[in-house]
Amino acid sequence: MHILVITHALSGPWTGNRTTAARWVSLLTELGHQVDLAESYDGQATDLMVALHARRSHPSILRYRQERPKAALVVALTGTDVYRDIDSDEDARASVDAATRLVVLQPMAIDRLPAHVRHRARTIYQSIGECLPQLQKSPTAREDEFFDVCVLAHLREVKDPFRPAEAVRLLPPSSRIRILHAGAALSEAMGQRAERESRENPRYRWLGELPPDEARALIANSRALILCSVLEGGANVVTEAIAARTPVICSRVAGSMGLLGAHYGGFFEVGDTEEAARLLGRLENDADYFATLTEHVAGLQPMVSREREREAWRRLLDEAMADQAVQEATVSGAVRGESRFQLQEGSAEMARDTFAQEVREGLAASPKRLACRYFYDAAGSQLFEEICALPEYYVTRAEREILAERAEDIIAPFDTAIDLVELGSGSASKTRMLVEALLRRHGCLRYVPIDISRAALERSANELLRDYAGLTVSGIVAEYGAGLRWLQRSHEASRLILWLGSNIGNLHRKDATQFVRQISETMRPVDRLLLGIDRRKPRAILEAAYDDRQGVTARFNFNVLTRVNRELGGRFDLERFAHRAVFNEAQGRVEMHLVSEQSQDVAIDALETSVGFRAGETVHTENSYKYSWPEIEQLASEAGCRILAHYQDLRSQFSSVLLARLE
């Protein structure tokens, strides 16, 4: 196949885009393709175009799409385009919409994309080839004159390039830290400032622009890397630091959190000079802290292997060309979306009297409780979508990574067209990866989403039908119980049943086992169940995921009280309650509570009652159970299932388990 790679950065300093483009040309050539590199598309003959940067490459993208409306087009979103341009620039948004596939450099970038294109995005982590020779970077070795910390950033505002120099000025006289800054001055004023800083600050040296190999050697020979960017798409220098086992101190931006993990211990807030100085000092003087960061970075090395990046490109090209073939074979307007959509009403929209009865019983219990399913009205569903995009909430990104990489493996057992059934379908954003894989394989598919929210189900169904001509949707508005009754009916097609997103975690362990058993009893030998299960992990990671810095999860938790106020005439003052998320290690679950911050009585008109709360008393609203591997095996066995395959994300935070019924 002939591939054309377009980048605006072929000349001038070695920017991240230029480095990335050159590496991708090499990788695609290794995959056996003929690859050309150019600054623009000028009508060249090519089978597929890869364009770096949505805004800057827009003229090429526009011309290519005008001349070849159904051809495969990959748009790579690097930094300013994904974290700035798509919010404000029409050309950038048009480039994103035009793409067959989108490439991002770290998984958090997908959450920044418009919802209707996220399913097209694939994360391709950058590599640098062979890892550099490793050095012993002991923070307490006193024989060195300096404790060198490197900066690799061209001198431009978005990189906040002089923050490290300002930070080391705050260190005590005894500190041996020296900043070695490699990067070109992209303006005369920036160059003059760097020269002045080098003269006046004995802890700072500006090295100018270094060739790529020398820049990588600088990272390997430094004690640490510091990166102060205002925004990043997925910095190549962080990838290179991972390859060199060099710890990183960096600003808390999504582009770095997506590579290092939101719970990495080396972040400071953008522009916080004092906190940057504190972390540098700690890195120099606290051997345990230095070792912790180094160990964390070293554990990410498989992520940046050249083999992994090359395989990711092979998989993406296969998808893009298969999608092109489907697109070319589709007869425009052949089927109206309405004729392919059926909707059955179950018992999903909670009757007011049922809601009232459960609220009455739950608030009269000791301890008080409210069922987590009452989070999910229209507002609650939207809040949950926001939760899924939070830096701390790893669950969605981890499962999306698995489905993006293993969709073909998951559907491999099915030789003929199947029914894809999903319990708790929600927006179906991750499900699209399986939908697309099945359509590429069979050309047609019936999707059966079962969800408690009619609005969410209708919205996702209409979007799916708009995007996939070979799809029909039979939606069921129902709770899980009604969904099970539907599954128990006889069926002709084979079924792949999905229960994703760690929804199983909301059930007590015995109830989860019983429910999976009930699912298995509806399955024939040819059917499969794909189960998403969140894994046990350190308390700090789990509690942050359910108590985020922006307070979105708190608003989600409060939504149950908002519903009581609106639908049952409740008089809850939300400001008198607090959100609490705590990991109960003995039970292996994260618990969410609403905490009364004072003694109070709350009237609920529809119940003709008033509920008393003591100061500090809680209302238990949700459990989210986490599983170890032995617990997953026990669950499958006791539910009458056998494990056919087990897939994990790169950080082993989440499991997707493919199950069959025991015969």
C-alpha positions in Angstrom: 0.0 0.0 0.0 1.2 3.5 -0.8 0.9 5.9 2.2 1.4 9.7 2.2 2.4 11.2 5.6 1.7 15.0 5.8 3.3 17.3 8.4 3.9 21.0 8.6 7.1 20.5 10.5 9.5 19.2 7.9 11.9 22.1 8.3 13.2 24.2 11.2 13.7 22.9 14.7 13.2 19.2 15.6 9.7 19.6 17.1 7.7 16.7 18.5 5.6 16.6 15.3 8.7 16.3 13.1 10.1 13.5 15.3 6.8 11.7 15.3 6.4 11.9 11.5 9.9 10.6 10.9 9.4 7.7 13.2 6.0 6.8 11.7 7.5 6.8 8.2 10.1 4.3 9.5 7.5 2.1 11.2 5.1 2.1 8.2 8.0 1.2 5.9 8.8 -1.7 8.2 5.3 -2.9 7.8 5.9 -3.3 4.1 4.3 -0.1 2.8 5.6 2.5 0.4 5.7 5.7 2.4 6.2 9.3 1.3 6.6 12.3 3.6 5.5 15.8 2.5 4.4 19.1 3.9 1.1 19.2 1.9 -1.2 17.1 -0.2 -1.1 18.3 -3.8 -3.0 15.6 -5.5 -0.4 12.9 -5.2 -1.5 9.3 -5.9 -1.8 7.4 -2.6 -4.0 4.7 -1.0 -4.1 6.4 2.4 -3.1 9.7 3.9 -1.9 10.3 7.4 -2.0 14.0 8.4 -0.4 15.3 11.6 -2.2 18.2 13.3 -5.9 18.9 12.6 -5.6 22.7 12.1 -2.2 23.1 10.4 -2.9 20.2 8.0 -6.4 21.3 7.3 -5.8 22.5 3.7 -4.3 19.1 2.8 -7.1 17.3 4.6 -9.8 19.4 2.8 -8.4 18.9 -0.6 -7.8 15.1 -0.1 -11.4 14.7 1.1 -12.8 16.7 -1.7 -11.0 14.7 -4.3 -11.4 11.3 -2.6 -14.6 11.4 -0.4 -14.5 7.8 0.6 -10.8 7.2 0.8 -9.1 6.2 4.1 -7.8 9.2 6.0 -6.0 9.2 9.3 -5.6 12.4 11.3 -3.2 12.5 14.1 -3.9 14.9 17.0 -0.8 15.9 18.8 -1.0 18.8 21.2 -2.4 22.3 20.6 -4.9 20.8 18.2 -6.6 18.5 20.6 -6.3 20.7 23.7 -7.0 24.0 22.1 -7.9 24.1 18.5 -10.9 21.8 18.4 -12.6 24.0 20.9 -12.3 27.2 18.9 -11.2 26.5 15.3 -13.6 25.4 12.6 -10.9 24.0 10.4 -9.6 21.8 13.2 -13.1 20.5 13.9 -13.7 19.9 10.2 -10.5 17.9 10.0 -11.6 15.7 12.9 -14.9 15.1 11.3 -13.3 14.2 7.9 -11.1 11.4 9.4 -11.7 7.7 8.9 -9.5 7.2 12.0 -8.0 9.5 14.6 -4.7 8.9 16.3 -3.9 10.3 19.7 -0.7 9.9 21.7 -2.2 9.1 25.1 -5.7 7.9 26.1 -7.0 11.0 27.9 -6.9 12.9 24.6 -9.9 10.8 23.4 -12.1 12.3 26.1 -11.4 15.7 24.6 -12.9 14.8 21.3 -16.5 15.4 20.2 -18.6 12.4 21.4 -19.6 11.4 17.9 -16.0 10.7 16.8 -14.5 9.1 19.9 -15.1 5.6 18.5 -12.8 6.4 15.6 -9.8 7.4 17.8 -7.0 5.0 18.6 -4.2 5.6 21.1 -0.7 5.0 19.7 2.0 5.4 22.3 5.3 6.8 20.9 8.5 4.7 21.0 12.1 5.6 20.5 13.4 2.2 19.4 15.9 0.5 21.6 16.1 1.7 25.1 19.1 3.8 26.0 21.8 2.3 28.2 20.7 2.6 31.8 22.6 4.6 34.4 22.6 4.3 38.1 20.8 7.5 39.2 21.3 7.5 42.9 20.0 10.7 44.5 22.3 10.5 47.5 25.6 10.0 45.6 27.7 12.9 46.8 30.6 12.3 44.4 28.8 14.2 41.6 29.3 18.0 41.6 25.7 18.5 40.3 22.3 16.8 40.5 21.4 17.5 36.9 17.8 17.8 35.9 17.1 18.3 32.2 14.5 20.3 30.2 13.8 19.4 26.6 11.5 22.1 25.3 11.8 24.7 22.6 11.5 28.2 24.0 7.8 29.1 23.4 5.0 30.1 25.7 3.0 26.9 25.6 6.1 25.1 27.1 6.4 27.6 30.0 10.2 27.1 29.4 11.6 29.2 32.2 9.6 27.8 35.1 12.4 25.3 36.0 14.9 28.1 36.2 12.6 30.1 38.5 12.0 27.0 40.6 15.7 26.3 41.3 16.2 29.8 42.5 14.0 28.9 45.4 16.2 25.9 46.5 18.5 26.2 49.5 22.2 26.9 49.0 23.1 23.3 49.8 21.2 22.0 46.8 23.2 20.5 44.0 20.4 20.7 41.4 21.3 22.2 38.0 18.9 22.7 35.2 20.2 21.7 31.7 17.9 23.1 29.1 18.0 21.9 25.5 15.7 23.6 23.0 15.7 26.2 20.2 14.7 29.8 20.8 11.7 30.3 18.6 11.9 34.1 19.0 14.7 36.6 19.5 13.2 37.7 22.9 13.1 34.1 24.1 16.8 33.5 23.1 17.9 36.7 24.9 16.0 35.7 28.1 17.6 32.2 28.0 21.1 33.8 27.6 20.5 36.2 30.4 19.2 33.4 32.7 22.3 31.4 32.0 24.5 34.3 33.0 22.6 35.3 36.1 21.4 31.9 37.5 24.2 29.5 38.4 21.8 26.7 38.6 20.7 27.0 35.0 22.4 26.4 31.6 20.8 26.8 28.2 22.3 24.4 25.7 20.4 25.5 22.6 18.9 22.9 20.2 20.5 19.5 20.3 20.4 16.8 17.6 17.8 14.1 18.5 20.4 11.5 19.6 22.2 14.0 21.9 18.9 15.1 23.4 18.0 11.5 24.2 21.5 11.0 25.7 20.9 14.1 27.9 17.7 12.5 29.3 19.5 9.3 30.0 22.4 11.0 31.7 20.2 13.3 33.9 18.9 12.5 37.3 15.4 13.6 36.2 13.4 15.4 33.5 11.2 18.4 34.3 8.4 19.4 32.0 6.3 22.5 32.7 4.0 22.8 29.7 0.7 24.5 29.9 -0.7 21.8 27.6 0.6 18.7 25.9 -0.8 16.1 23.6 1.5 13.4 24.7 5.1 14.6 24.9 7.7 12.6 23.2 10.2 13.7 25.8 8.2 11.9 28.5 8.2 8.7 26.3 12.0 9.1 26.0 12.3 9.5 29.8 10.3 6.3 30.3 12.6 4.5 27.9 15.6 5.8 29.8 14.1 5.0 33.3 14.5 8.7 34.1 12.0 10.0 36.6 9.8 13.0 35.5 8.6 16.1 37.4 5.9 17.7 35.4 2.9 20.0 35.3 -0.5 18.4 35.9 -1.8 18.4 32.3 -3.8 15.7 30.6 -1.1 15.0 28.0 1.4 14.0 30.8 -1.2 12.3 33.1 -2.3 10.1 30.1 1.3 8.8 29.8 2.4 8.6 33.4 -1.0 7.9 35.0 -3.2 10.4 36.9 -1.8 9.1 40.3 1.8 9.5 39.5 3.6 11.3 42.3 5.6 13.8 40.4 2.9 16.4 39.3 2.6 20.0 40.2 -0.1 22.5 39.1 0.6 24.5 36.0 2.5 27.6 36.9 3.2 26.6 40.5 6.8 27.5 40.9 7.0 26.8 44.6 5.5 23.3 44.2 7.9 22.5 41.4 10.8 23.6 43.6 9.5 21.5 46.5 9.3 18.3 44.3 12.8 18.9 42.9 14.1 19.3 46.4 12.3 16.1 47.5 13.7 14.2 44.5 17.2 15.2 45.4 17.0 14.5 49.1 14.4 11.7 49.6 15.8 8.4 48.3 12.5 6.6 48.8 10.7 9.2 46.7 13.3 9.1 44.0 13.1 5.3 43.9 9.3 5.3 43.8 9.2 7.6 40.8 11.9 5.7 39.0 10.2 2.4 39.7 6.9 3.8 38.3 8.5 5.1 35.2 10.4 1.9 34.6 7.2 -0.1 34.9 5.8 1.8 31.9 8.6 0.7 29.5 6.5 -1.9 27.7 4.1 0.9 26.7 6.9 2.6 24.6 8.3 -0.4 22.8 8.8 -0.1 19.1 7.0 -3.4 18.5 3.9 -2.2 20.3 3.8 1.0 18.3 4.3 -0.9 15.0 1.5 -3.4 15.9 -0.8 -0.5 16.7 -0.3 1.0 13.3 -0.8 -2.4 11.6 -4.1 -2.8 13.4 -5.2 0.8 12.6 -4.4 0.5 8.9 -6.3 -2.8 8.7 -9.4 -1.1 10.3 -9.1 2.0 8.1 -8.9 0.1 4.8 -11.7 -2.3 5.8 -13.9 0.7 6.7 -13.1 2.2 3.3 -14.2 -1.0 1.6 -17.5 -1.0 3.6 -18.0 2.7 2.7 -17.5 2.1 -1.0 -19.9 -0.8 -0.9 -22.6 1.1 0.9 -25.5 2.4 -1.3 -26.2 5.9 0.0 -29.6 6.3 1.5 -30.6 2.7 0.9 -32.2 2.2 4.3 -33.8 4.8 6.5 -32.7 4.7 10.1 -36.3 4.5 11.4 -37.0 1.2 9.7 -34.0 -0.4 11.4 -34.9 0.6 15.0 -37.4 -1.1 17.3 -38.0 -0.2 20.9 -39.6 -2.3 23.6 -40.8 -0.8 26.8 -39.9 -2.8 29.9 -40.0 -1.7 33.5 -37.0 0.6 33.3 -38.5 4.0 34.1 -39.1 3.7 37.7 -42.7 4.2 38.7 -43.2 7.0 41.2 -44.7 4.8 43.8 -41.8 2.3 43.5 -39.3 5.1 43.9 -41.3 6.5 46.8 -41.5 3.1 48.6 -37.7 2.4 48.2 -36.8 5.9 49.4 -39.1 5.4 52.4 -37.6 2.0 53.3 -34.0 3.1 52.6 -34.2 6.2 54.8 -35.9 4.3 57.6 -33.2 1.6 57.6 -30.1 1.6 59.8 -27.7 2.5 58.4 -29.7 4.6 55.8 -29.4 3.7 52.2 -30.6 4.7 48.7 -30.2 2.6 45.6 -27.5 3.7 43.1 -29.8 3.1 40.1 -31.7 6.3 41.1 -28.6 8.3 40.1 -29.6 7.8 36.5 -32.2 10.3 35.3 -31.2 12.4 32.2 -29.0 14.7 34.4 -27.4 11.7 36.2 -26.6 10.0 32.9 -24.9 13.1 31.6 -22.9 13.4 34.8 -21.7 9.8 34.5 -20.5 10.6 31.0 -18.5 13.5 32.5 -17.1 11.1 35.1 -15.9 8.8 32.4 -13.7 11.6 31.0 -12.1 12.6 34.3 -8.3 12.1 34.7 -8.9 10.1 38.0 -11.5 7.7 36.5 -9.3 5.2 34.8 -12.0 2.6 34.2 -13.4 3.8 30.9 -10.0 4.4 29.4 -8.7 1.0 30.5 -11.6 -0.8 29.0 -11.6 1.3 25.8 -7.9 0.3 25.4 -8.7 -3.3 25.7 -11.6 -3.2 23.2 -9.6 -1.1 20.7 -6.7 -3.6 20.8 -8.6 -6.9 21.1 -11.9 -6.5 19.3 -10.9 -8.8 16.5 -9.8 -11.5 19.0 -13.1 -11.1 21.0 -15.3 -11.7 17.9 -13.0 -14.4 16.3 -15.2 -17.3 17.4 -18.2 -16.1 15.4 -18.2 -17.2 11.8 -21.7 -15.9 10.9 -23.7 -12.8 11.7 -24.7 -12.6 15.4 -26.8 -10.6 17.9 -24.8 -8.3 20.0 -26.6 -7.9 23.3 -25.6 -5.3 25.9 -26.8 -4.9 29.5 -26.6 -1.3 30.7 -25.6 0.1 27.3 -25.6 3.8 28.1 -24.0 5.8 25.3 -22.5 2.7 23.7 -19.4 4.6 23.0 -17.0 1.7 23.7 -19.4 -0.8 22.1 -18.8 0.9 18.8 -15.4 -0.8 18.5 -17.1 -4.3 18.6 -19.9 -3.1 16.3 -17.4 -2.0 13.7 -15.4 -5.2 14.0 -18.5 -7.3 13.5 -19.7 -5.2 10.6 -16.3 -5.5 8.9 -16.4 -9.3 9.5 -20.1 -10.0 8.5 -21.5 -6.9 6.9 -24.6 -6.8 9.1 -25.4 -6.9 12.8 -28.4 -6.8 15.1 -27.6 -4.8 18.3 -29.8 -5.3 21.3 -29.1 -2.6 23.9 -30.9 -2.9 27.3 -30.8 0.2 29.4 -32.8 1.8 32.2 -32.8 5.2 30.5 -35.1 5.5 27.5 -33.5 8.9 26.5 -29.9 7.5 26.6 -31.0 4.4 24.6 -32.8 6.3 21.9 -30.0 8.8 21.6 -27.3 6.1 21.2 -29.4 4.0 18.9 -30.1 6.9 16.5 -26.4 7.8 16.4 -25.4 4.2 15.7 -28.0 3.8 12.9 -26.8 7.1 11.4 -23.2 5.9 11.3 -23.6 2.2 10.3 -25.7 1.1 7.3 -25.5 -2.6 8.1 -26.8 -2.2 11.6 -30.3 -2.8 13.0 -31.1 -2.0 16.7 -33.7 -3.6 18.9 -33.7 -1.6 22.1 -35.2 -2.7 25.4 -36.0 0.0 28.0 -35.6 -2.2 31.1 -33.7 -3.0 34.3 -31.5 -6.1 34.3 -34.3 -8.4 35.5 -36.4 -7.6 32.4 -33.4 -7.9 30.3 -32.8 -11.4 31.6 -36.3 -12.4 30.8 -35.7 -11.2 27.2 -32.5 -13.3 27.1 -34.4 -16.4 28.2 -36.4 -16.4 25.0 -35.4 -18.7 22.2 -33.2 -17.3 19.6 -31.7 -18.3 16.3 -28.5 -16.2 15.9 -25.5 -16.7 18.1 -25.1 -14.0 20.8 -22.2 -12.0 22.2 -23.6 -10.6 25.5 -21.8 -7.6 26.9 -21.8 -6.4 30.5 -19.1 -3.7 30.4 -17.9 -0.8 32.5 -17.5 -2.9 35.7 -21.3 -2.7 36.3 -20.9 -6.0 38.0 -19.1 -4.1 40.8 -22.4 -2.5 41.9 -23.7 -5.9 43.0 -22.7 -7.7 46.2 -20.4 -10.6 45.4 -23.0 -13.3 45.9 -25.6 -11.3 43.9 -23.0 -10.8 41.1 -22.3 -14.5 41.0 -26.0 -15.3 40.9 -26.7 -12.8 38.2 -23.9 -14.1 36.0 -25.3 -17.6 36.6 -28.7 -16.4 35.4 -27.1 -15.0 32.3 -25.2 -18.2 31.6 -28.4 -20.2 31.9 -29.8 -18.2 28.9 -26.7 -19.0 26.8 -26.2 -21.8 24.3 -22.8 -23.4 23.7 -22.1 -21.0 20.8 -22.9 -17.9 22.9 -20.3 -15.8 24.7 -20.4 -13.3 27.6 -17.9 -10.5 27.7 -17.6 -9.2 31.3 -15.9 -6.0 32.4 -14.4 -6.2 35.8 -12.4 -3.6 37.7 -9.3 -4.9 39.6 -8.2 -4.4 43.1 -5.5 -1.7 43.4 -4.1 0.8 45.9 -6.5 2.8 48.0 -5.3 6.1 46.8 -6.1 5.3 43.2 -9.5 3.9 44.0 -10.7 6.7 46.3 -9.5 9.4 43.9 -11.5 7.7 41.1 -14.7 8.1 43.1 -13.9 11.5 44.7 -12.4 13.6 41.8 -10.8 17.0 42.2 -13.5 18.7 40.1 -16.3 17.3 42.2 -18.2 15.7 39.3 -18.7 12.4 41.2 -20.0 14.4 44.2 -22.6 16.0 42.0 -23.5 12.6 40.6 -24.0 11.3 44.2 -26.1 14.3 45.1 -28.3 13.7 42.1 -30.3 11.1 44.1 -31.3 13.8 46.6 -32.1 16.1 43.7 -34.5 13.5 42.4 -36.1 13.0 45.7 -36.6 16.8 45.9 -38.0 17.1 42.4 -40.1 13.9 42.2 -41.2 13.3 45.8 -41.3 16.8 47.2 -38.2 16.4 49.3 -36.7 19.3 51.2 -33.1 18.3 51.2 -30.6 21.2 51.3 -27.7 19.8 49.4 -25.3 22.2 51.1 -25.9 20.4 54.4 -24.6 17.2 53.0 -21.1 16.1 51.9 -19.9 13.4 49.5 -17.7 10.7 50.8 -15.9 7.9 48.9 -13.9 5.3 50.9 -12.3 2.0 50.0 -13.4 -0.7 52.4 -10.4 -3.0 52.1 -11.9 -5.9 54.0 -14.9 -6.0 51.6 -12.8 -5.1 48.6 -15.2 -2.3 47.6 -15.4 1.5 47.2 -18.3 2.8 49.1 -20.1 6.1 48.3 -22.0 7.9 51.1 -23.9 11.2 51.6 -22.9 12.6 55.0 -25.2 14.9 57.0 -23.0 17.7 58.2 -25.4 18.7 61.0 -28.3 17.4 62.9 -31.4 18.0 60.8 -34.9 16.9 59.9 -35.9 16.7 56.2 -39.5 16.6 55.1 -40.6 14.6 52.1 -44.0 15.6 51.1 -45.0 12.6 49.0 -44.1 10.3 51.9 -45.9 12.5 54.4 -43.0 12.1 56.7 -39.9 13.8 58.0 -36.5 12.0 58.2 -34.1 12.8 61.0 -30.3 12.9 60.5 -27.7 13.0 63.2 -24.5 15.1 62.5 -22.1 12.8 60.7 -24.8 10.2 59.8 -24.5 8.7 56.4 -26.7 7.5 53.6 -25.0 4.7 51.7 -25.6 5.2 48.0 -23.3 2.9 46.1 -20.8 0.0 46.3 -18.3 -0.7 43.6 -16.6 -4.1 44.2 -13.1 -4.7 42.9 -11.8 -8.1 42.1 -8.5 -10.0 42.3 -7.7 -12.6 39.7 -8.6 -15.5 42.1 -11.9 -13.8 42.8 -12.6 -13.5 39.1 -11.9 -17.2 38.7 -14.1 -18.0 41.6 -16.9 -15.9 40.2 -16.8 -17.6 36.8 -16.7 -21.1 38.4 -19.5 -20.5 40.8 -21.6 -18.9 38.0 -21.3 -22.0 35.9 -18.9 -20.5 33.3 -15.5 -21.2 31.9 -13.0 -18.5 31.1 -12.1 -18.6 27.4 -9.9 -15.5 27.3 -8.7 -12.8 29.7 -7.7 -9.4 28.4 -6.0 -6.6 30.4 -5.0 -3.0 29.8 -1.4 -1.9 29.8 -1.4 -1.1 33.5 -3.4 -4.2 34.5 -6.1 -2.0 36.1 -9.0 -3.6 34.4 -10.0 -7.0 33.0 -12.3 -8.0 30.1 -13.2 -11.7 30.6 -14.7 -13.8 27.8 -16.9 -16.5 29.2 -18.8 -19.5 27.9 -21.4 -21.7 29.7 -20.1 -24.8 31.2 -21.5 -27.8 29.4 
